[in-house]
Amino acid sequence: MRREQHIRRLVDYAKQSQRWAIILAVASFIITGTLIRTVEQSEYLLLSLGFLGVIPLLVREWRFGTIRASFNDNATYQRLVRLPFWMTLFGLAILYSILGWYELGSPGPSVFLTLIVLVGGMYLLQRAFDRVILKLEPDYITDRELHRELK
């Protein structure tokens, strides 16, 4: 019954946060679209407003980490459940660095290769993370399982 309770808590939060994330993402894209046509600001400002949809993802990852941390008192587990938040934040920082690199120079197709490496690396890190944490906590609910439950 313990696993089912964990899934229910995560699903309840995911359904609640999904609505707010969609609203904020749509609002940020509308604001960005309006500013692109009317204001001659720095492209970095417009890019940052356009990626405001990532902020709800960071909040969501932090909250999932908090909920998952309540499932096990092991100190290693407590640290590891926060790792997806830090990976998302690191990925966002790298994405901004790549976009800045693109704006400052003309690197050509290497930008796209770098983006592919970033996305692939994040995917592989997430898979490795799942394997490690499942060894510590067999009742850990992975993101795949959570998405299956949300459907």
C-alpha positions as CSV (number, residue, x, y, z in Angstrom):
1,M,0.0,0.0,0.0
2,R,3.0,2.3,0.6
3,R,3.8,2.6,-3.1
4,E,0.3,3.4,-4.1
5,Q,0.2,6.2,-1.5
6,H,3.4,7.6,-2.9
7,I,2.0,7.5,-6.4
8,R,-1.2,9.1,-5.3
9,R,0.6,12.0,-3.6
10,L,2.8,12.6,-6.6
11,V,-0.1,12.4,-9.1
12,D,-2.2,14.8,-7.1
13,Y,0.6,17.4,-7.0
14,A,1.3,16.8,-10.7
15,K,-2.3,17.5,-11.7
16,Q,-2.4,20.6,-9.6
17,S,0.9,22.0,-10.8
18,Q,0.2,21.2,-14.5
19,R,-2.6,23.7,-14.8
20,W,-0.4,26.5,-13.4
21,A,2.5,25.6,-15.5
22,I,0.5,25.7,-18.7
23,I,-1.0,29.1,-17.7
24,L,2.4,30.6,-17.0
25,A,4.0,29.2,-20.2
26,V,1.2,30.5,-22.4
27,A,1.3,33.9,-20.7
28,S,5.1,34.1,-21.1
29,F,4.9,33.3,-24.8
30,I,2.1,35.9,-25.3
31,I,4.2,38.5,-23.6
32,T,7.3,37.6,-25.6
33,G,5.4,37.7,-28.8
34,T,4.0,41.1,-28.0
35,L,7.4,42.5,-27.0
36,I,9.1,41.2,-30.1
37,R,6.8,43.3,-32.3
38,T,6.6,46.4,-30.2
39,V,9.8,46.9,-28.2
40,E,13.3,47.1,-29.4
41,Q,15.0,45.5,-26.4
42,S,17.9,43.2,-26.1
43,E,17.4,39.8,-27.5
44,Y,18.5,38.4,-24.2
45,L,15.5,40.0,-22.5
46,L,13.2,38.5,-25.0
47,L,14.8,35.1,-24.8
48,S,14.6,35.1,-21.0
49,L,10.9,36.0,-21.2
50,G,10.3,33.4,-23.8
51,F,11.8,30.7,-21.5
52,L,9.7,31.7,-18.5
53,G,7.9,28.4,-19.0
54,V,11.0,26.7,-17.6
55,I,10.5,28.4,-14.2
56,P,7.4,26.3,-13.4
57,L,9.4,23.2,-14.3
58,L,12.0,24.1,-11.8
59,V,9.4,24.7,-9.1
60,R,7.8,21.4,-10.0
61,E,11.1,19.5,-9.8
62,W,11.8,21.1,-6.4
63,R,8.3,20.2,-5.1
64,F,8.6,16.6,-6.4
65,G,11.9,16.3,-4.6
66,T,10.3,17.5,-1.4
67,I,7.5,15.0,-1.7
68,R,9.8,12.2,-2.6
69,A,12.2,13.1,0.3
70,S,9.3,12.4,2.7
71,F,9.3,8.7,1.6
72,N,12.6,7.7,3.0
73,D,14.9,9.1,5.8
74,N,18.2,7.9,4.3
75,A,20.6,10.9,4.0
76,T,21.9,9.7,0.6
77,Y,18.3,9.3,-0.7
78,Q,17.4,12.7,0.6
79,R,20.2,14.3,-1.4
80,L,19.6,12.2,-4.5
81,V,15.9,13.1,-4.8
82,R,17.0,16.8,-5.2
83,L,19.3,15.9,-8.1
84,P,16.6,16.3,-10.9
85,F,16.1,19.9,-9.8
86,W,19.8,20.6,-10.0
87,M,20.1,18.9,-13.3
88,T,17.2,21.0,-14.7
89,L,18.8,24.2,-13.4
90,F,22.2,23.2,-14.9
91,G,20.6,22.3,-18.2
92,L,18.9,25.7,-18.3
93,A,22.2,27.5,-17.6
94,I,23.9,25.5,-20.4
95,L,21.0,26.3,-22.7
96,Y,21.4,30.0,-22.0
97,S,25.1,29.7,-22.6
98,I,24.5,28.0,-25.9
99,L,22.0,30.7,-26.9
100,G,24.5,33.4,-25.9
101,W,27.3,31.7,-27.8
102,Y,25.0,31.7,-30.9
103,E,24.2,35.4,-30.5
104,L,27.8,36.5,-29.9
105,G,29.2,34.7,-32.9
106,S,28.4,32.6,-35.9
107,P,29.3,29.1,-34.8
108,G,27.2,27.5,-37.5
109,P,26.0,23.9,-37.2
110,S,28.1,23.3,-34.0
111,V,25.3,25.0,-32.0
112,F,22.8,22.4,-33.1
113,L,25.3,19.6,-32.3
114,T,25.9,21.1,-28.9
115,L,22.1,21.2,-28.3
116,I,21.8,17.6,-29.3
117,V,24.6,16.6,-26.9
118,L,22.9,18.6,-24.1
119,V,19.6,16.9,-24.6
120,G,21.1,13.5,-25.0
121,G,23.3,14.0,-22.0
122,M,20.4,15.1,-19.8
123,Y,18.5,12.0,-20.9
124,L,21.3,9.6,-20.1
125,L,21.9,11.3,-16.7
126,Q,18.2,10.9,-15.9
127,R,18.3,7.2,-16.8
128,A,21.5,6.7,-14.6
129,F,19.9,8.6,-11.8
130,D,16.8,6.3,-11.9
131,R,19.0,3.2,-11.7
132,V,21.0,4.5,-8.7
133,I,18.0,5.7,-6.7
134,L,16.0,2.5,-7.3
135,K,18.8,0.6,-5.6
136,L,18.4,2.8,-2.5
137,E,14.6,2.9,-2.5
138,P,12.8,0.2,-4.4
139,D,9.5,2.0,-4.0
140,Y,10.8,5.1,-5.8
141,I,8.4,6.3,-8.4
142,T,10.3,7.3,-11.6
143,D,9.1,10.0,-13.9
144,R,8.1,7.4,-16.5
145,E,5.8,5.7,-13.9
146,L,4.4,9.1,-12.9
147,H,3.6,10.0,-16.5
148,R,1.9,6.6,-17.1
149,E,-0.3,7.3,-14.0
150,L,-1.2,10.7,-15.3
151,K,-2.6,9.4,-18.5
